Amino acid sequence: MIVCIAEKPSVAKDIARIIGATKSHDGYMEGNGFQVTWTFGHLCTLKEPHDYTQAWKSWSLSSLPMIPTRFGIKLIDDPGIKKQFAIIERLMQAAERIVNCGDAGQEGELIQRWVMQKAGATCPVSRLWISSMTDEAIREGFQNLKDQQDYQPLYLAGLSRAIGDWLLGMNATRLYTLRYGQNRQVLSIGRVQTPTLALIVNRQKEIENFKPEPYWVLATVYRDTTFTATSGKFTSKEEGEQAFSLIEGKPFTVTKVEKKEGKEQPPQLYDLTSLQVDCNRKFGFSAEMTLNLIQALYERKYTTYPRVDTQYLSDDIYPKCPQTLNGLFQTKFFGKAPYADLIRPIGGKALKKSKRVFDSSKVTDHHAIIPTGVVPQGLSDAERKVFDLIARRFIGVFLPDCKFSTTTVLGEVSSEDSRDSRNSRDSRNSRDSRDFVEFKATGKEILDPGWRIVREKALESPGNPGSLESPGNPGSLESPETPENPDKPVDEERTLPTFTKGESGPHTPTLTEKWTTPPPYYTEATLLRAMETAGKFVEDETLRAAMKENGIGRPSSRASIIETLFKRRYIKRERKRLVATPTGIELIDLIREELLKSCELTGIWEKKLRDIEHQKYDPAQFIDELKQQITDIVKEVMADPTNRRITFTQ
């Protein structure tokens, strides 16, 4: 009998239906030579300190660092888990072959390997590796089962991650709780959570310590168009007033009119982080909520595997895309087909194949998140919002580039008479710059929206108008929100009047006092981006992709890390802002060991874990290095001569 083990009962039932295991038993399905059983996520975990020795049961500084000679696993202490594991164990010990049908990723590999180890399975093991849960994908996956040994590096990376988290979390948490916690509350320290908290705390301190400084901006209105001085802002009012007096009452002259046409490519497909960022910005969804929603869409076969960090598709997906688009064409919500008009112009034609979309070299285990082509039914309002983003992003990559024109108009106001101010630029440059002030205005105009038609008003629920927020106006060149102000779009369309070089006339100058502003508080969207790029804001897609290797945490774990910080009361929400509590701030102030709170150092660890996965780094070396680092941290904290203590947030 071949035993198949999936990660959830719902997934197991889909697999059983496809392979003909239709007879139900307690804890498994059977038929056609197969038995299909399931876990409930993790059934096993690494042993706790007291499982190794009773000396580690009580929390004591003298027992640190705790470093087991050999790490072991145990069953999670839960009646339901114990019952299901007993069924799995019986099936596996009698099996002639096992098919690991766990989620096709590092965590899924770890979950099922631990169960097989605990069950004492000795038969050969195959691996089902699929990126979507459609019937076609499951059938194709069973026709192309892999040898489990091919995924040994993936397992070793997951195991190294789990052991690393145990070593740091168990030792550092006990160390800081006992040394600084006043016996009132556990001070949780984590390999990813502490650097993430440090990001929020350090940003908050920047804001609190920021001293605003005034500056002055010189502008003028000519023919109902605002022009801004190209010299930039003035740091003193006197300097600004001097420039203002120079131009007041003198004519404005247009010196250059330049028009350039440009193209804007469609945004790349979604990975998990970019989807979480967009859902937070557009709908206010938390990272964890978005992950749960996209996981549900995946399990219901509507979208592909979600826990991915690539925005590319492998080349073998290209021939399947017309079928996927056809499924979207037929999709209806509330009796309307929201994607039909978007797809119709490209229907029946060879689809565009861009290297920004299809590049097998950028895909390892899974490709970007896309629809499967299965027509969605019965989605909740929140699920529709997430599906709509993914569907429109997918359609957009096959549409033409957006074409636009940018008009730049330069003008000047000179202390010379109007005739002299019409001199050529070369002559003007030879004059003293204090004799004139140059101004600039720019405007953008959409010539052909191209892919931007996918940003039309999204579908609204009849019972909940406005329930699907508009992704943007296709008639404007609206770029993604800036990290400095995530709610404010940039590069909005502004069509300028027709100007002619040499024209001149009256204008209305203004000198406006403004103040420098502090950096913004983190939102979940901007924090996810910072975690992805080891603490740096990177909006450029190409550069961000290059830095992902050194991000902190995995895409699938970042949401739970943020939620952990809330549960520990280290941070709280104030509208969209993430604000550190006094406990969170004091904890970061308390930690002097850079290793525990540096994003860059933690990013290096993440890079090593990825290298283990790709067989470029030795897992034993990773663990040995971490053991030494933990030992050093314990020595440093124990040697702290101060009597520092921490305040707890109620």
N, C-alpha and C positions, 0 to 999 in steps of 0.2 A: 504493500500500500504506500502511495506517495502522500506525505503530509505537507500541506501548505499552511503557512502561518502568516496572518496579516496583522496589521497594527490596531485595527478597530473592527467590531462586529459588522458594521455597515459595509466596510470594504471587503470583508471576508464573504459576505452574502453575495456581493456583485461577482467576485471571483468564482465562487461556487456555482452560481447560475451559468456562467460562461463555460466552465469546464465540466458541467454535468453532475456536480455533487449536490443533488437536490433533496436528499433525505436528511431531515433534521434530527440531531441528537442534543443532549445536554452539553453545551460548550463547543460543538463542532457540527459540520455538515459532511455528508458522505455520499459517494456515488461515482460511477465510471472509473474506479480505481484510485480515487482521491479521497482524502479526508482534509477538510478545510477548517482550521481553528483560528483563534485570534488572541491577541493581548489587549490590554486597555491602556496603551502607551507603555510606560515603564512598569514592568512587573518586578524587576530587580534593581538594586542600587549598590553602590560601594558600601562595604561594611563601615560601621561607625567606630569611633575610637575604642569604646569599651568592648567591642567584639574581638579586638586583638589582645587586649590585656585589661584586667580589672583596675590596674593602676591608672588607666586613662579614663575611667568612668567619672571620677570627680575632677572638677576643674581646678587645676593647680599650676602655678607658674613653674614649679620645680619639674613638672612632667614635660615641659616644652623644650625643643620642638618634638612633636609626635610624628615619627617617620616609620611606618610599618616596613618590615623587611620585605614582605610581599603583599601586594594589595589583593583583597578578595571581594567577592560579591555575595549578596544575600537577598532573599525574597522580601519584598516590602510587607510589613506587618499589617495585613488587611484581610478579613475573612473572604471577601469576594475574589481577591487576587489569589489567595491560597487555594481556593476551590478551582479556579480556572487553570492555575498552574499544574495542579494534580492531573487534570484532564490532558493538558499539553504534554506533560511528562510521560504519561502512559502511552499516548499516541506516538511520541517521538522514539521511545525505546523499542517500539515494535515496527517502526517505519523502515522501508527499504531505501527511501530517499526523502529528503526534506527540500521544500522550495521556500526560500525566504522571500516573502511577499511584503516585507516592511516598506515603509516610505523610502523612496530611493534617494537617500541622503545620509550624512554622517550620523545623525541622531537615530534614524531608522535602522541603520546597520548595527549600531551599538545596542539598541533595545533587543533586537532579535538574537544577536550573537550571545548576549548575556543569558537569555532564556534558554538557548540551546546548550550552553555550557552548564547551566544550573540543572537542566534536565538530563544531563549525561548522554546527549545524543552522539552516536558514533558513526552513523551512516553518511554517505555522500550528501552534499548540500549544493543545490543550484540557487541561482539568484534571479528573481523576476525584477527587471529594471525598466520601468515605464515612466513617462512624464505626464500622462493624463489617465483618467479612469474611465475613458470611453470603452464600449464593448470592443471596438476595433483595436484599440491600444492594448487591452488585456489579451485578446486573441493573439495579436502579433508578438506580444511579450512572451507568451507561453510557447510560441513557435521558435523563439530565439532566446531560450533560457541561457544564462551565463553561469560560469563556474564561480562559486562563492570565493574561491581563492583570488580571483581577479580583483576583489574588493577588500583584500586584506589591508592595504595601505589606508583605505578609508576607515576601517575599523580601528587601526592603530592610532590614527589621528583623533578619532572620537574618544578612545580609551585614554590617550595622553591628555586630552582636554579635561576629561572627568577626573583623572588623578591629579592634574595640576590644580584644578579648582578645589579638590579636597585638601591638598597640602596647604594651599594658601588660605582658603576659607576657614578650615578647622583650626589651624595654628594661629593665624592673625586675629581671628575673632576672639578666641580664648585669651590671647595675649593682651589685646587692647581692652577687653571687658574687665579682666582681672586687674590690669595695671591702672586703668583710668575710669572705670565705669561706676564706681561708688556702690557696687552690688545692687544696683537698681534696675538696670536694663542691659540686655545684650548689645554690644557694639559690633554690628555685622560688618565684616571686611570681605571684599570679594575681588577677584582678579579683574573683572570688568566693571562691577558696580562702583567700586571706589574711584577709579579714574573718571567714570561718568559723573559721579557726584562732584568730583574736583572741577570738572568743566563748568558745572552750574554755579558752584561756589565762587570760583575765580571770576566768572563773568559778573556775578552779583557784586563782588568787591570792586570791579572796574567801574560799575555803574554808581555805586555808593561813594566812591572816591573821586568821581569825575567832577572837575571844576569847569563849568561852562564859561566860554570866552566869547566876547562879542566880535562880530565882523560885519562889514557893510558891503552890500551888493549894489552896483550901479547898473541900471537898466533904463531903457527908453522905449516909448511907444510911438511907432511911425506907421501910418496908414493902418491903424487898428491891429498892428502886429508888435508883440513884445520882443525887443532885441536885448541881449545881455552883453555886458562888456567882456571882451575876450581876455582882458588882463587878469581876470579872476577876482577874488574877494579882497577887500581892503581890511587890513588889521587895525587901522586907526581911523577914527571918524574924520580927523583933519585931512588925511590923505584922500578919503572919499569925497569930502566937501570940495577939496581943491580940484579934483577931476570933474565934479558936478559943475562948479563955477566956470570951468573951461568950456563946457558944452552948452550951458544954459543960454537960450536965446539965439543960438547959431544953428544953421540948417544941417539936416541929416542928409548924407549923400550915399547912395548905393554904389559900392566899389566892385562887387563881384557877385555874380549869380551862377551857381553851379548845380547841375542836376545829374544825379547818377542813378542808374538802375541796378537793383540787386536782387538776390534770391535768398530765401530762407528755407532750409531743409526741414522736413517733418521731425518732430522730437523722436528720440529713440524709444524702443519698446520698454515696457516696465520691467524692472526687477522688483524685489520685495520692498527695498528701502524707498525707491522713488515712488512706488505706489502708496506706501504709508505716508510719505511726505505730502503727496497731492491730496490724499484723503483728509489729512490733518488740516491742511491749508484751506481746502474748499468746503469741507463738511464738519470740521472740528472733531473728527474721529481720532481716538487715541491709537497709538501704534498697535496695541494689543487687540483693540476692537477690529482694526483693519485686517490683522493677521487671522483672527477668528472668522471674519467674513469671507476672505479669500480662500481659507482652508475649506469652509463649507461649500463654496462654489466649486472647488476642485473635487471634493468628495461626491458632489452631485453631477460631476462630469461636464460642467459648463466651462471651466477654465483649466489650464495646465498647472503642473506642479508649482506651488507658490514660493517655496523657501529657497529662492535663487538669488545669486548676486551677479548675473550677467544680463545684458540688455540685447543680446544677439540670438539669432536662430541659426541652427546648423543648416547646411545647404540641402540636406535631404528633406527638410520641412517645406521647401519652396513648392514642390509639385502638389502638396496637400492644401496649399493656401486657397485656391479657388473653391474647394469644397467647404473650407471654413467660412469664407466670405458668403457662400451660398446659404449657410446656416444662419449667418447674421442677417442676410437679406430677408429671410423668412421670419425672423424674430419679431414678435409683436408684444407690445405692452399696452394695456387698456384699449385694445382694438386698433392701435396704430403701429406702423412699421417704421421705427425711428432711423433705421440704417439703410433702408431701400434706396432712397434718393442719393445717399452718399456713395453707395456701391454701384449704382446703375451706370455712371459714366465709364467705369473700368470693367464692367461685365463683358464677358466674351472676348476680351483682349488678353494678350500676353502681359502678365503682371510685371511691374517694375521690379528689378532685382538689384538692390543697393548693397554695397559692402558694409554700410552702416547698420544693415539689418541682418543680412545673411553672411556669416563668417564662421565656419566650423572651427577655426583656430581659436576663437574666443569662447567656445562652449566646451565645458568639461563634462560634468554629470548631467546637467539640465540646461534647457534653453530659457529664454525670456518668457514672461507670463503672457499668454495669448488666449483667446477663446478657442474652444475645441470644435466649434461648428454645431454642437448639439444645441437645439433651440431651448432656451431656458423657460421653465414653467414655475409658477408659484413663488416667485422671489419676494422677499420682504423689501420694504422701501430702502433700507440700508444696503441690502445685497444688490438691488438694481443700480444704486449709485456706483458701487464698486465695479460691477459688470460693465456699466456704461462707459466708465473711464477706460477700461481695458479694451472694450470693443472699438471705441473711437480712436484710441491710440494705434490699434492694429490696422484699422482701415486707412488711417492717415499715412502710414509708411508706403502705401501703394499709390498715393495720389501725387500730382505734380508739386514741385516746389512752389512756395508762395512768391510771387513777383511783386516788387514794390519799387518805388522811386523815392530817393532822398534828395530834397532840395536844400541847399545851403546858401544863405544870403549874408554877405558881409557888407557892413556900412561903416561910415565914420563921421564923427563931428570934429571939426578942426577949428583951431584958433585963427587960422588963416581965412582969407575971404573964400567964398564958395567956389570961385573960379579955380583957385590954387588947390582946393581940396579935391578937385576932380582929376588931379594928376595921376599918372600911372602908379601901380604898386611899387615899382622900382624907385620912382622918384619919392614916393611917400616913405619908403624904408630908409632913404637917405636923410630924411628929416629927423629931428629930435623927437623921440616918442612922446615927450611931454607936450608937444604941440597939437596932438590929436588923440582921440579915444576911438578904438575900433570896437564895433558891436557885431553880434552874430545871432542869426535865427535859423532854426532848422525845422523842416517839416517832412512828414512821410505820408505817402499815398499808396494804397493798395492798387496795383494794376490788375492782378489776377490772384484771387485768394488761394487757389490751389488747395493744398491739404488743410488750410484753415477753415474750410467749410465744415470740418468735423467739430469745430468749436461753436456751432450754432446752438441756440437755446435747447437744452436737453429736455427730455420728456418729463412732463409733470403728471403726478398722480391725480386722478379726478377728485379723490377725497382729501387730497393734501396738496393744494396748489403750491408750486415752487419747491416741491420735495426733492427734485433733482436740480441742483444748483447749476447754473450755466457755466460750462468750462471756459467761456470767453466769447468775445464778439469777433466773428470772422472778418468783419470789415475794419478792424483796427490791428495795428501791429503791436499787440500786447504781449510782452515778454513775460517769462516767469517772474514771480515776485522776488525782489532783492532780499538778501539775508538781513540787510540793515533795517528793512521795513517790509516784512513778509506780506503785509496786507495791501501794499501799494504797487500796482503794476507800473512798469517802466516802458519807455518808448511808445507812448500812446500816439495814435495818428493825429497829425495836425497838418492840414493842407494850407499852404501859404498862398496869399494873393500873388498875382504875376508882377514881378519886379523887373526893372530894366537897369542895367549898369549905367551909371551916370545920372540917374534921376535924383532929384533933391527936393526937400521940402521941410516944413516944420515938424517938430516932434515934442514929446512930453517926457523929460527925464525924471527919474526917481532914484533916490538913494535910500535903501532900506536896511535898517539894522536887524541883524539876525544873531542867533547864538548857536555855538557848537553844541551838538547833542551827544549823549553817551551812547555806547553800543547798546543794542536792544537786549532785553531778557531773552533767554532761550524759550522757544516753543518746542513742542514735540517734533515738529517738522525740522526746525533748524538743529535741534539736538541730534536727531537721527543722522543728518548730514555730517555733523561734526564727529559723531562716532564712526561714521563710514570712512572719514578721512583723517583719523587720529587727531581730532581737535581743531582741524583747519576748515574754514568755510571755503568750499570749492563748488562753484556753480557751473563751471565749464565741464561739459560732459566728458570730453576726452581726458582732461587732467584728472577729473574725479575718478574715472575708471582706472587710471594708472595708480592712484593712491589707495584703491580698495584693498590691495594686498596688505596694507599696513593699518587697516581700520581696527577698531576695538570691538570685540564681540562678533558673532556671526549674524547675518541678516535675520535668521529665525530666532535668535536669542535676545536681540536688542529690545524688543517690546517688553519681554518679561523682566529684563534688567531695570527698565524705567519703572515698571509696576512695583518691583521690589523696593525701589527707593521711596515710593509712596507708602508702601506698607510699613517700612521701617520708620516712617515719619521723618525722613531726612529731607524730603522736598514736599511741596504742596502746589496745587494749581490756584492761580489767581486769573480767572478768565482763561486766556490761552497761554499766559505766562507760566513758566516753571520757576518756582521760587524756593530757595534753600531755607530750611528752618534753622533756628539757632543750634539745634543738635547737629544738623548736617554741617553747618559752618564750623562749629567747634571741633567736630571729628576730623575734618580736613586740616584745620589748623594744628591739631594734635599730632597728625602723622608727619613725621620728618623724613621718613624713608621714601625717596622719590620713586622707587620701584613700585610702591603700592598705589601711587596716585598719578603717575605720569602717563598721559595718553600715548606718547611716542614709545615709551618702553613697553607698554602693554600691546601697542600695535606691532612691535617687533616680535612679541610672543605669538600674536595671531599669525604673523607671517611664517614663523617656524612651524606652527600647527598646519598651515596650508602646505608648507614644504614637505611635512611628514606625509600628508595625503598624496602628494605627487612624488614621493620617494626621493626627495632631495635632502632630507634631514633625518637623522637617527632619533627615533622616539626615546630610546634609553638615554641619549645625551640631553634631550629636553628635560626629562624627569630629574636627572642627576644635577643639572644646572639649577633647577627650581629647588631641589633639596638644599643645595648650598646657599641659595638666596634666602630661603626661609630661616635657615640656621643663623645667618648673619643678621637678619631682621630681629630675631629673638634676642640675640646678644646686644644689639643696639638699644632696643627698648628697655631691656632689663637694666642697662647701664644708665638710663635716664635719671639724673639726680634731682629733677624737679618734682613737685608734688601736684602736678596738673590733674584736674578733674573735669568732667564734662557735665553740662546741663541738659536735662531731658525735656523734650517737647511733649506736653500732655495731649 
